[in-house]
Amino acid sequence: MQDELIHRQGGSPIPDRIRGLADLSYNLWWSWHPEARVLFKQVNPHAWRESIHNPVKMLRDIPDQFLDRVVGNPEYLRRYDIIMDRFSRYMENHNGWFSETHPSSRTLTIAYFSAEYGLHHSLPFYAGGLGFLAGDHLKECSDLGVPLVAVGFMYSQGYLHQRILPDGWQDNIREFLDREAAPVRRVTDSAGRQLLLDVPGITPSIKVAVWRVDVGKVPLYLLDTDIPENTPQARAISSRLYTGDKEQRLVQEIVLGIGGRKVLSELGIDFSAVHLNEGHPSFALLERTREFIEDGLSFPDALARVRGTSVFTTHTPVAAGHDVFPAPLIDKYFSGYYPALGIDRDTFLDLGRNPGDPAGMFNMAAFALKFTAYHNAVSLNHGIVSRRMWHHLWPDLVPEQVPIDVITNGVHLPTWMNQRMEGLFSKYIGPVYPHWQQEHDNPSLWEMIDEIPDKELWSLHLWLKAKLFNRIRERKRQRWASHLKEPLNLVADGLMLNPTVLTIGFARRFSSYKRADLIFHDPDRLKRIVTNRWLPVQIIFAGKAHPDDTEGKQILQRIYRYALTPEFAGRIAFVEDYGEQTAQYLVHGVDVWLNNPLPPMEACGTSGMKAALNGVLNCSIRDGWWLEGYNGKNGWAFGGEEWSPERDAMDAAELYTLLEKEIIPLYYNTSLDGIPHGWVKMMKESIRSIAPVFSSRRMIKEYVRRYYPSLLKCAETGFETCPV
Ligand SMILES: *Cc1c(COP(=O)(O)O)cnc(C)c1O
């Protein structure tokens, strides 16, 4: 990797005394350690804000005088030394939870493959929940010392930015990632040039450049085809997420799986096991099988080794959600592979056959299930749905016995819990559990939440709410100043939001199954609810529709038009360009987090967990994680009955009744001290019951306990102990 990383605008290097800032800026460790972020912010708060909290960009752009100023400030240097010391101790500490519990597995590594990663908004390599799950997985493995190396794509055009036109139609803006101003580094060869390699088996050849993101102790290698050495078609492969036709999608998955495998061997990274996040990277297992055959194994023996050392996590609750490819396309790219594996075409195609699919397409999830001995769904209900969906792969078993396990998703607490909220817990839980952050998956420490005075929790909540509203207004002010908005649009964009009003948040991708407009099913009833003179309600929406999803864009426009009408009195707002940063503000600052997808389409859902960590109450349909998370007193559950043509009407009616009879009265039932004690009690119950269980700490420990040792043992014993 390159040493002098930051090409500073003025040309002068970062002063030696604080040179460590450069190193630190390239390790996302800063993103989940507020004290490290403060170190950057203190160089110059305006520059920090202007860089959109991206230290690499800030250090590149900032004039020398500000760096010189902090070098002359003893208090800054004292803090700098403390944080840098903390950082290097974190990086050197290989005696984390994992090595304590698995002392013999010290030399083994797991390779984690995913098509997207949601780590920080400065790295736009995600579309939604799947990506954030992967990002949180890496951060937590780093915190726990689980030996992991990750592979993904460098999406040079990231995901789209969203602008809402005056009539409510979504406009998509492509933004090119400035790789030199992002926390990514080139991976170089021995001659100091960026590592460049060919993806095997594709003609004309595709070259892949390699980048590295450091996620604490976990390195993430990113594959980049958007380089001058490639044809325009080849450049497009890694430039955007989930676009293009079937063939491009197949080539993408070949690059990710087979190219990704090759990158690891080129870098000399030896891994013992593979974890696939969804089916997109499954070809990595094919390449591993081929290598074992090259070493002299038969196909069945090679397959057994690969299966015994691989785990597949599926996130899709419907058959149509999996990637499938027609046989002629598979022939086009894999006919050279058949002989290399020592099998014929039919046997190969069988590996991706889903007996439930009459069209006989090559199914990436079916392939992944056949190539892994361990597979899991991401919530209890998703497990039931998946076992039913994949039953025909195990025709001799009853659906309940289909070997698809469950590990329910969780979120990375230091990433998603507001820093002041953490401070409040340290103040009241800290005296008894001084290391509560290290053991936050221990439910008993959360019992101490009752120690927090209602008044303190409530004022912090109001502060977070004000912070959210300020941010929305400030963004609108900037848009207004750039002449990009009609005056009326500012109402729909949230200018009228009032922090004393009960506020519902709805923010997620605008796929039709998420039913963003469900609450408008009976517009008159909703109007009466939100414009109630004494007990008003406001709703903040955010989310992007996929650029090809016309239906999603129409749903969005429908909501935006309601937001524009005076009958809704400025109580409906739509916040543009939902991403990691906006999500942080929303999950910290609204009162209620609404979720109403069409069951069973929500495999798990994670944004509600993020909200819960911050005392925001979930009001959700009975689906995904909420079937496990809801305990009758930590929020509200509705709907979720069997399918019926009246379903939207029924679900909406139940939601209105909940709002009218329970949620609104509880919120406005304040005591003479101005605090709604009943509401605060529910906030505490929500944090207490959800934080320890739906954390990625609990999740990673489950992966480790259930799978990783068996995978590693299989590899460690020369494949003697692999499952059959
Ligand atoms: C957590 C998160 C998601 C996933 O949330 P769901 O509830 O699963 O839809 C999507 N986008 C962003 C920006 C997130 O932070």
The ligand as an SDF file (V2000), in Angstrom:
LIG
                    3D

 15 15  0  0  0  0  0  0  0  0999 V2000
  -30.2220    0.3390    8.4110 C   0  0  0  0  0  0  0  0  0  0  0  0
  -30.3990    0.9740    7.0870 C   0  0  0  0  0  0  0  0  0  0  0  0
  -31.1710    0.3460    6.1030 C   0  0  0  0  0  0  0  0  0  0  0  0
  -31.8770   -0.9470    6.3380 C   0  0  0  0  0  0  0  0  0  0  0  0
  -33.0640   -0.6940    7.0350 O   0  0  0  0  0  0  0  0  0  0  0  0
  -34.3780   -1.5750    6.8310 P   0  0  0  0  0  0  0  0  0  0  0  0
  -35.1810   -1.3610    8.0420 O   0  0  0  0  0  0  0  0  0  0  0  0
  -33.9100   -2.9950    6.7330 O   0  0  0  0  0  0  0  0  0  0  0  0
  -35.0410   -1.0990    5.5970 O   0  0  0  0  0  0  0  0  0  0  0  0
  -31.3090    0.9870    4.8760 C   0  0  0  0  0  0  0  0  0  0  0  0
  -30.7240    2.1700    4.6230 N   0  0  0  0  0  0  0  0  0  0  0  0
  -29.9950    2.8080    5.5540 C   0  0  0  0  0  0  0  0  0  0  0  0
  -29.3740    4.1140    5.2040 C   0  0  0  0  0  0  0  0  0  0  0  0
  -29.8000    2.2290    6.8080 C   0  0  0  0  0  0  0  0  0  0  0  0
  -29.0520    2.8620    7.7190 O   0  0  0  0  0  0  0  0  0  0  0  0
  1  2  1  0
  2  3  1  0
  2 14  2  0
  3  4  1  0
  3 10  2  0
  4  5  1  0
  5  6  1  0
  6  7  2  0
  6  8  1  0
  6  9  1  0
 10 11  1  0
 11 12  2  0
 12 13  1  0
 12 14  1  0
 14 15  1  0
M  END
$$$$
